[in-house]
Amino acid sequence: MFYKDGLYYSTYPKEEAYLYKDGVINRVEELKDTRAMLIALDENKNIYYSNSSGLFKYNKSNKEILSLSDVVVNGMNSDANGKLYFTSPNGIFRINDKLNTIDRLVTLENVYAAAIEKDGNILCGTDEGIDPKANELLILQ
């Protein structure tokens, strides 16, 4: 799920993208002919989505779909400035929306989710989980 002017989400196993806004649920029109497991939007409302084939960008201005990577995406999130990040089985990446590339921030195995604090620290969840008894987190700066 991703929130930007409404809640974007997908269904499983059909991988259909939906938008919940103002009490109404509609298919995401731009993605009606493709599968989308995870969805995120940048500041220009371009749609980034992933499926079993990789990570893609739907460019809102020219209505073209661009393949950014064939990497498996486990999670997507944004920071306080609207920059998009995603996690994978082998690290954490940031999407460079100007160059249409991805930048690996860290190599780390089995990263399932990440949250970015307003100061830029990245909190991540791995297959080791977050152990509340240990009272510690791996924080990437």
N, C-alpha and C positions, 0 to 999 in steps of 0.2 A: 504494500500500500504506500501511496505517496500523496501528500496533500499540497495542492497549489490551486487556489481558487475553486476548490472542490476536491473530493477524495477519488483518486485514481486507484483502481485495483483490477486484478485479473482472477479468472476462475481456473480451477484445476479439475480435471485434466484437459479441458478444451482450450485453455490458454487464450481466452477471449478478454479483451480489455474493456473496462467500464468506467464511467465517471458518475459519481453521486454528487449532485449539486442542487441546492434549493429544494430538497426533498424528492428529487426525481433521479432515476437511474437510467442512463443511456449508454449504448455502446460508444466507444471512442471511435468516431467516424474515420479518422486517419489510419486506424489500425484494424479496421473491420475485415480486411483481406489477408491478415497475417496473424501468426501466433505471438502472444506476448505474455511472458511469465512475470517479469518485473517491469515497472514503469516509473519514470521520473521526468520532470520537466525543468528546463533551464529558465533563465530570466527572460528569454525571448519566446518562451512557450514552445520551443522545439521539444519534441518527444523522444526520449531515450528509452529503449526497451530491450529486453533480453529474452532469448528462448534457447532451445537446445543447440542452435546454430551459432550463437554468440551474442554480441552487443551491437545495436543498431541505433541510428539517429534518423528521425523523421524531421526534415527541415521544413518548418512551417512556411517560410517565405517562398521557396521554389517547389514545395511538395514532393521532394525527392527523398528516397531512403538510401542511407549510406551505411555500409558495413564498417564498423570501427574495429572489431576484433572478433576472433573465434573463441575467446576465452569463456569459460563457464562462469556465470555470474551468480553468486550466492545472495547478495543483498545490494541495495542502492540507497543512498542517502544524500543529503545536501548540508552544507555548512551555513553559518549565519549570513554569508555573503551570496548565497545561491549557487556556489560551486558544487558540482556533482561528484560523488565518490561511489566506487563500488568495491565489493569484496569478492574474492574468488578462492578456490582451493589452494592457491599459491601466493596470496598477497592482497594488498590494498592498493587501489589505483584511483587517480583523479582524472576526470575527463577534461581535456583541453578543448573547450568549445570553439575557440578561435581557429585552431589548427586542425580540428577534427581528428585528434589523436588521444591516446591515453598515456598517462605517466604513472609508472610504478613507483609508489611511495615507499613500500617496504615488502620484502619477501618474508612471508610467514605462512606456515602450513594451516590449511583448513580454517580459514576465516569465514565465518557465517554472517556476521553483522558488524556494523560499525556505527558509532555516533560521534559527531564532531562537535566539540564544545566551542563556545564563542571565541575563545582564545586560540583556537586551532588545534588543540590537543585532540587526538583520535582515540576513542575507547573502542575496543574490539572484542567480539566474542568468538572463541575458537571451539574446537571439539573438546578442549579441556574445560570449557564452560567458565563461569564466574563463580568462584567458591566464596560464599559469604563468611565462612568460618575463617578463611585465610585473611580476610579483611584487606585485600590488596587487588589492584587491577593493573594490567599491562597498559600503560599510557604511552602512546607514540607522540613525539613532539616534532 
